[in-house]
Amino acid sequence: MSLDKELSEYTAKTHLSRALHDEALAVMPGGNSRTTTFFDPYPFYFQRGQGAHIWDADGNDRLDFNGNYTSLILGHAPPDVIKAVQQVVEAGLSFPGPTEHEIRLAEMLTRRVPSVEQIRFTNSGTEATLNAVRLARAFTGRPKLAKFEGAYHGTHDWVMVSVSPDPKAAGSRKRPKAVASSAGVPPAVLKHTVVLPWNDAEACEQIVEAEAANLAAVIVDPLLSNGGTIPPAEGFLERLRALTERHGIVLIFDEVISFRVAWGGAQERLGIRPDLTTFGKIVGGGLPVGAFGGRADIMGFYDPRKGGARISHGGTFNANPATMAAGVATLNALTPEAYARLDALADRLRGGVTRLLQATRRRGQVTGLGSLFTLHWTSEPLTDYRSSRPKDPEMPIRVFMGLLNEGILLTQRGLGACSCAMSEEDVDRFVNALARVLARG
Ligand SMILES: Cc1ncc(COP(=O)(O)O)c(C=O)c1O
């Protein structure tokens, strides 16, 4: 089916969402507050979520493999999390100081992730990476930050570089150029950003060796989650760890998404100990959250005792009790058995999609680890951001729209996640729906 046909089926099913979008247009640019969730001609409006399902304003029921961009690892409205939040908010919504809930979540995270000796909370993953980068600069006294081409770390200026650049404007594969990912990112940011090619250890070593004296940190999403969920090649992160250690460069693991792949996050699964780690999404149990933590000697820059903190970190709603309680209740439910079940569900999905693509001789692949997966529409070996770009640029949105019409919600770029609320039948429904979408065109 052509994209036009998929769109007309979508618009025919979503009249009330269109009416809401028209109202929104009068008061918000493009009618929304979240660039990534917009799609043409208008996004549908969410009304309710329960378990693995969401319902829109027109009453359409969809299976949710988006999970608020991988945040909702237990599915929608898990009763224990709702109960924990209800109990907390009845005692007051927020306070001008700490509550016990913050200690409990900090204890859980530091226990799960041994590299995180001390931790602080924010309200978003963006604030978490912002603070981790500032901290690395303060600790090392160096100005530059290295990041990987294709990696997303939130929306502050320091990481809005080379997120999804046009390769034609981004220099060579082995020596990528820093390209602004948004209007308004000043040239000073580009001057202080070093861009690295994912999974090319030799090229990374050459670039980092040349810049080492000025490099405060390398920030890395250990699964390149938002850049295609392309797990690291064997030995790649080990070499990056050794390289950064040799040069006194702070290694930041951005586990905002990848933390969901194991009890102790991707770092446990991959056996690497970073200096700092950033968190978000699942650790807030569905409420706004971020956190950053790591070596106690580095985190000490935030210690306000004895003459004051060297880095100020305010935030009216940092560590707010509702988020902290939702995080505790969520992590409590994430037992080793829950991770094993999530892995099995996503393995089943990846296996089903791979067999489908082979049987239909489609140009495509599915990648992922643990409960995460990403659909790709190329048959090139997937090693980095550039190799993951689809041969037909319209394909991801055609599949996204086609799946929506089949009652399945994914992300537009093909990233998805299984939740604890899903069953094997749900996963098989995904594969069968994808088969129908592909059969249409
Ligand atoms: C790896 C990664 N880091 C940081 C962020 C930013 O988190 P937030 O959207 O909570 O600001 C995201 C968001 O998707 C992310 O995927």
The ligand as a MOL file (V3000), in Angstrom:
LIG
                    3D

  0  0  0     0  0            999 V3000
M  V30 BEGIN CTAB
M  V30 COUNTS 16 16 0 0 0
M  V30 BEGIN ATOM
M  V30 1 C 19.7480 7.7980 25.3860 0
M  V30 2 C 18.9280 8.9940 25.7760 0
M  V30 3 N 19.4760 9.9650 26.5410 0
M  V30 4 C 18.7880 11.0350 26.9390 0
M  V30 5 C 17.4670 11.1870 26.5880 0
M  V30 6 C 16.7050 12.4000 27.0430 0
M  V30 7 O 15.7500 12.0530 27.9850 0
M  V30 8 P 14.4550 12.9930 28.2270 0
M  V30 9 O 13.5830 12.8220 27.0180 0
M  V30 10 O 13.8560 12.4630 29.4890 0
M  V30 11 O 14.9770 14.3840 28.3640 0
M  V30 12 C 16.8410 10.2180 25.8040 0
M  V30 13 C 15.4210 10.3590 25.4080 0
M  V30 14 O 14.8840 9.6460 24.6130 0
M  V30 15 C 17.5980 9.0930 25.3790 0
M  V30 16 O 17.0520 8.1580 24.6020 0
M  V30 END ATOM
M  V30 BEGIN BOND
M  V30 1 1 1 2
M  V30 2 1 2 3
M  V30 3 2 2 15
M  V30 4 2 3 4
M  V30 5 1 4 5
M  V30 6 1 5 6
M  V30 7 2 5 12
M  V30 8 1 6 7
M  V30 9 1 7 8
M  V30 10 2 8 9
M  V30 11 1 8 10
M  V30 12 1 8 11
M  V30 13 1 12 13
M  V30 14 1 12 15
M  V30 15 2 13 14
M  V30 16 1 15 16
M  V30 END BOND
M  V30 END CTAB
M  END
